[in-house]
Amino acid sequence: MNAKAFQDFYPDDVSHCYGCGKLNQHGLQIKSHWDGEESVAIFEPKPYHIAIPGYVYGGLIASLIDCHGTGTAAAAAYKAENREMDTLPAFRFVTASLHVDYLAPTPLGIPLEIRGKIKEIKGRKMIVSVQVMANKKICAQGEVIALPMPEKMKSMLSPSQPEKKPDKV
């Protein structure tokens, strides 16, 4: 996989995510690519991603599914419009819903393969199914409902405006 990853095309102002942001030096920095009609990423958990000795922390698995799912949604949006990923306006998706099923303990110390498929495109909404595998065995599967990043979030990122804080919920 020598081609640029989906996440490498994200504009810098939206590249800080812990899971997939290329500018987050403390983050996971996952790298997703197309493999036919599926997306794929390989990630090797570090020793500190431990749940109990020998096994990966479940929150990491959820993060991998989440960020691989939104990256796949963005790449699929470009594909649907027959555009290259370096064209503007940039597509960036956020998570509306995340569901994870843990099927087997995920071993620590080996590369994990994350595979995604577009399950459904419904207007602006993309539903992505994702599997996390270790040694070709499915350890977790999930579904991400991804939506384009809201304009309000994008406007908060504009470097020409003073820093804004999100409205209280």
Protein Blocks (a to p, Z undefined) as FASTA:
>chain_A
ZZccfklmpcfklmmbfklpmklmkbnopacddehjbccddddddfklcfbehiacfklm
mmmmmmmmmmmmmmmmmmmnopafkbccddddddfbdcdddfbdcdehiacddddddfbd
ghjbccddddddeehiafbdcddddddddfklmmmmpmkbccdddddZZ
